[in-house]
Amino acid sequence: MIEAVIFDLDGTLIYLPIDYKRLFQRFSEIMKTSDIHPLTEKILELDKETRERIFEVWSNAELEAMADITVNKDGMALYRKFLEKPKALVTMQGEMLVKNVLKRLDLSFNFVITRERCLDRVQQLKMAARKLKVSFSNLLFIGNTENDFLSAKKVRCQFLRVGK
């Protein structure tokens, strides 16, 4: 039985058209290396000042792309389907973008976990489950990537993949 639902944001509820090639080039410049993958792991290795600079550049790119976001109709249909269930949002997007998107689309979640709080999807799911006070077997994670699927599998929660 599904007691609570966790949603991913980009690719699941919205499409955020960021020029990732350009963004990753900026990250390479800031980090002074061409080896920036896996990105989240590399960011965790950075000193606080460099990490904050990466987040600032990333947030600016997101806010720039926000003017052109589109809605994933399938993801939004699932949001409406589970409207009455406790919900959390886990995302690698930043707080500023998330606040703007939630306001613009009139979306509401009991808890929101952004990259500033945690850069590991498995840990984000664990944090959300604790906050929602639900066991993983009664939790549905709705995402769009292979990493979302593998993360759900690691914590043993139910998973639903949203396509384009």
HUMO-V585354 format. One record per run of one state. SS is the DSSP state (hx for helix, st for strand, lp for the rest). FROM is the first residue (numbers start at 0). TO is the last residue. If there is no record, write none. Layout:
# HUMO-V585354
SS & FROM & TO
SS & FROM & TO
This chain:
# HUMO-V585354
lp & 0 & 2
st & 3 & 6
lp & 7 & 8
st & 9 & 9
lp & 10 & 12
st & 13 & 14
lp & 15 & 18
hx & 19 & 30
lp & 31 & 37
hx & 38 & 43
lp & 44 & 46
hx & 47 & 67
lp & 68 & 68
st & 69 & 70
lp & 71 & 71
hx & 72 & 80
lp & 81 & 84
st & 85 & 89
lp & 90 & 93
hx & 94 & 104
lp & 105 & 109
st & 110 & 112
lp & 113 & 119
hx & 120 & 131
lp & 132 & 134
hx & 135 & 137
st & 138 & 142
lp & 143 & 144
hx & 145 & 154
lp & 155 & 156
st & 157 & 160
lp & 161 & 163
